[in-house]
């Protein structure tokens, strides 16, 4: 059983352009903005946990904070990769918009 469609079938270039613009501004730009904020948080966590692990000495407390720091470094790698992929999708979306604009201006979209 498939999912219910979100979009109606696109019938012309103008509709396609509008949907592409909505995807870019409503999803991609928002996702990139949130990823950048999350990356900054993970960077701050790494710094804080590194500092706490140094203060915690070599005991269990220091090990826990070191573990948290390592985990945040891994998260940072994943987030940066996700950001790179989102930026690639945004570039491709912008290329679509340019092509759709050309079709719309040429009258080929009706």
C-alpha positions as CSV (number, residue, x, y, z in Angstrom):
1,X,0.0,0.0,0.0
2,X,1.5,3.3,-1.1
3,X,1.4,6.7,0.5
4,X,-1.1,9.3,-0.4
5,X,0.2,11.9,-2.8
6,X,1.1,15.3,-1.4
7,X,1.1,17.1,-4.8
8,X,-1.4,17.1,-7.6
9,X,0.0,16.3,-11.0
10,X,2.0,19.2,-12.4
11,X,0.3,20.5,-15.5
12,X,2.5,23.3,-16.6
13,X,5.9,25.0,-16.2
14,X,4.5,27.7,-14.0
15,X,3.2,25.1,-11.5
16,X,6.5,23.2,-11.6
17,X,8.5,26.4,-11.0
18,X,6.3,27.4,-8.0
19,X,6.6,23.9,-6.4
20,X,10.4,23.9,-7.0
21,X,10.6,27.3,-5.3
22,X,8.6,26.1,-2.4
23,X,10.8,23.0,-2.0
24,X,13.9,25.2,-2.0
25,X,12.6,27.8,0.4
26,X,10.4,25.7,2.6
27,X,12.5,22.6,2.9
28,X,16.1,22.9,1.7
29,X,16.9,26.4,3.1
30,X,15.2,25.6,6.4
31,X,17.0,22.3,6.6
32,X,20.4,23.9,5.9
33,X,19.8,26.6,8.4
34,X,18.9,24.1,11.1
35,X,21.9,21.9,10.2
36,X,24.3,24.9,10.6
37,X,22.8,25.6,14.0
38,X,23.1,22.0,15.0
39,X,26.7,21.9,13.8
40,X,27.5,24.9,15.9
41,X,25.9,23.2,19.0
42,X,27.9,20.0,18.4
43,X,31.1,22.1,18.1
44,X,30.3,23.8,21.4
45,X,29.6,20.4,23.0
46,X,32.9,19.1,21.9
47,X,34.7,22.0,23.4
48,X,32.7,21.8,26.7
49,X,33.1,18.0,27.0
50,X,36.9,18.3,26.3
51,X,37.2,20.9,29.0
52,X,35.1,18.8,31.5
53,X,37.1,15.6,30.7
54,X,40.3,17.5,31.5
55,X,38.9,18.7,34.8
56,X,37.5,15.2,35.6
57,X,40.9,13.7,35.6
58,X,41.5,10.1,34.6
59,X,38.6,8.6,36.6
60,X,35.2,7.5,35.4
61,X,33.9,11.1,35.1
62,X,36.7,12.0,32.7
63,X,36.1,8.9,30.6
64,X,32.4,9.7,30.4
65,X,33.0,13.3,29.2
66,X,35.7,12.0,26.7
67,X,33.1,9.6,25.4
68,X,30.6,12.4,24.9
69,X,33.2,14.4,23.1
70,X,34.0,11.5,20.7
71,X,30.3,11.0,20.1
72,X,29.8,14.6,19.3
73,X,32.8,14.5,16.9
74,X,31.1,11.6,15.1
75,X,27.8,13.5,15.0
76,X,29.7,16.5,13.5
77,X,31.0,14.3,10.7
78,X,27.5,13.0,9.9
79,X,26.0,16.5,10.1
80,X,28.7,18.0,7.8
81,X,28.0,15.2,5.3
82,X,24.3,15.8,5.4
83,X,24.9,19.5,5.0
84,X,27.1,18.8,1.9
85,X,24.3,16.7,0.4
86,X,21.7,19.3,1.1
87,X,23.8,22.0,-0.5
88,X,24.2,19.7,-3.5
89,X,20.4,19.2,-3.7
90,X,20.0,23.0,-3.4
91,X,22.4,23.6,-6.3
92,X,20.5,21.1,-8.4
93,X,17.2,22.7,-7.5
94,X,18.5,26.1,-8.5
95,X,19.5,24.6,-11.9
96,X,16.0,23.3,-12.3
97,X,14.6,26.7,-11.6
98,X,16.8,28.3,-14.2
99,X,15.7,25.8,-16.8
100,X,12.1,26.1,-15.8
101,X,12.4,29.9,-16.1
102,X,13.8,29.5,-19.6
103,X,10.9,27.3,-20.6
104,X,8.4,29.6,-19.1
105,X,9.9,32.6,-20.9
106,X,10.0,30.8,-24.2
107,X,6.3,29.9,-24.0
108,X,7.1,26.2,-24.0
109,X,5.5,25.6,-20.6
110,X,1.9,25.7,-21.5
